[in-house]
Amino acid sequence: MNAVPVAAVAGEDYLLRMNCEYKHHIGDMCRLHGFNTERSIAVSARTGSRRWCWRDGVTFLPAYSPLIAGLQTRIVVDPEIAREVMLASIAGRRFSPAVASFVRAMQAYKWGG
């Protein structure tokens, strides 16, 4: 498949990424589509590994996360997993050169949607 519906991974081992800030949203979305991440974690002791990249199973990663050679990735559909990213700053505060460069890059980028 070029794109994978969430329901298609039901029953697979779910590899919980340690400290994933989006895990509750992903868990709720998966449960709505027949993929219970809590059940998968409880069944497979290997899913809690800090070296999740060494394991077999499925996980959800941002599109441009660093990847390991040979790792197979697919776009998730039905539903699409997305998040809103924002940049906020204090009005009038001077930026360091590095922060100023980052802000310019964020403003120049052609964001989708």
N, C-alpha and C positions, 0 to 999 in steps of 0.2 A: 504494500500500500504506500502511496505517496503521502497520504494524510491519514491519520488514525483517529477514529472516533473513540472517546473515552470508554464507552461500553465494550470496545474490542479488547481492552486490557483486563477486564474483569477476570479474576482468578489467577492472574500473574502475581509473582512476588513484587511487592512495592518496596523500593529502596528509599527509605526516608533520609533525606539530606539533613544532616545535623545542622541546627540553627537556621533552618529555612524559615524566613519571615512570612512566607506565603502559605505555610503548611495547613493552616486552619481553613483558608479559602479553598485550597485544592482538595482537602479532605471532604469538605461539604459538597463541592461540585462533583467529586467522584461518587460519593454516596448517592446523590440524586440520579446518577447514571449507572448504578449497579456495581460499582467498584468500591469495595469497602477497604480503605487503606488501614484502618485499625485492625481488622481481621487479618490482613496480610502481614502486618508487623508482628502480631501476636503469634502467628503460625511459624514465621521464619525468623529465627534468632539472628541470621546473617544480615537482616535489613538495618540493624542499628549500628553497623560498623562505621567508624570514622573514615574508612577507606571504601566507601560505597562504590567507587569506580572499579573495584576488583570483583564485584559481584554480578550475578546474572539476575535480571529482573527489569522493571520499568521504573522510571522516575520522571519528573517534570523539571526542566531546566530552562532558563532564559535562552533565547535564540542564539545569543552571541557569547555564551559562557565558554570558558576554555574547555576544549574537548580533547579526548585521548584518541590517538590514531586508531582507526578501526572501529570506533564506537559508532553504532548505527543510530541516526536521529531521524525523526519524522515530525511534521507539523501536527499539532493536536487540533482536532475539529469536533464539533457536535458534543459539547460546546467548545468554542475557541477559548483558550486561557489567555487572558490579557490583563495588564495592569496599567494604571495611569502613573506617569512619572512627572514630578514637578521640581522646579528649581526655585527656591525662595531665598531672599537676602534682606538684610536690614537697609532701608532707604538711607542713602547718604554715606554709608560705610565704604571706606576705601578698601579695594581688594588688593591682595598680594599679586605679583605678576602671574603666578601659577593659577590662582583663582580667576583672575581677569581673563586669562587665556581660555580656561574651562568655560566660563560664562559666554564668551564670544563664540566658542565652538557649539555650545548648546543653542544659542540664538540663531546661528547660521545653518544648523542641521535642518533638513527638510523632513520634518516629522510626519509620519503617516496618519491617516484618519482625518 
